[in-house]
Structures are given as structure tokens and as C-alpha cells.
Amino acid sequence: MKPRYTALTFLCLTLIASFAMAVSEPEFTTLKQESDFELRQYAGFIVAETFVEGDFDDAGRTGFRRVAAYIFGDNLTDEGASTKIAMTAPVTVEPAPPGEQSIPAQPVMLQSDADRWRLHFVMPAGSTLESLPKPVDERITLRQIPSHQVASIRFSGFTTRAKMQEKTEELKNWISTQGLEPVAPPQVARYDDPFTLPWNRRNEILIEVESSDH
């Protein structure tokens, strides 16, 4: 019997192939580095994002498939055609309060009642809101993010709730020792496909901070 392949199978195979090649990341300058911690200055970029309800893992999978479909052709150009958009890293997830589309002012991380998340892909360098194709799925929006500073902590393994909470607290403590002020909620950034061995994975917690003169 010949194997049966679904659209999801082909999407997964395509994503694996994309991650196997060089995947670009948003441009940034490292302002300070200590062990697994970094203070970065990011240039502005555009994200394709969606809001998803559910626990972290289920929401992450649902949001990933939704935005991945957009970059692999579920979109419309001004000419009415569809096009593929280059894959980038990381894929980022953060808590989003129910009914709110803007970023909260105070940092929060994986509250026990958090069940709504914002997941986004960064669009390739040089993209503009005018040049990017429009999402067919109305649950996906494009947003311009201006230049900003971010503190990060890197870790490998699985992004379990306990591990993310642990690393978030470590990063918040480091931010405090640097005399920095958080201005947005922590984000969970994942850079590898699900088939990468856990000890080889690159995960990060990112927290935007008030710009400094470091």
C-alpha cells in the first residue's frame, strides 16, 4: 500500500527543509554579553502575528501552523496571486490578555490563568507593510515593530512551563542588576524545528527594556 500524504505532512516536510538551510534572523547589535545573557539593540522589523487561545503548547502549535500557512502561500499580492515568503527565526510567543491587541505595560509571564497568546514570525529584512502580501486568514495581522532594546537569556532543552518560569526570573534578576527597566512582557523565542535534539536547541526568553546608553 502506498503511503498517504496529507497537506500537513507536506507542510511539515517543507518547514524541516527550510530550517535545515540557513534561516535569517532580525538584525541586532550586541551591546553587552555575560554568560547566557545579552543586551541587544534590534533594528525595526515587521511581524506576521496571530492570537491563539489554549495552553502554551497547543496554542503554539495552532499559531505556528496558521502563520506558517501564510508565509507558504496562503496570501494575496496586489495582483491577486499568492507567493512564498522566506522562513525566518525565531518563532516568538508571549501572553496576551483577553480582548487586548496591544502589548501590556507591565511584564507578566505564564500566569496560571493565562490562556491567550500572541505568536509571531519576523518577516524578512527589507519587507514593508506595502510590499508584503495580505493574509487570506483574517486572524493574521502584519505589524511594524520599531527599533528597540531587548535583554535575553539563552537555554537549551524543552520549553516547559517550569523552565520558562525559571529562566524568566533569572533574566529579570539580571535586568535589575544592570539598572534596566522592563517595558513589555517576556517573550519565548524558539529558533529550531521540533526535530532538533533537545540539547542542541536554542531557546530564549526576551524582555524589551527601556533604551539605555550601554
Order of alpha helices (4+ residues) and beta strands (2+ residues): alpha-beta-beta-beta-alpha-beta-beta-beta-beta-beta-beta-alpha-beta-beta
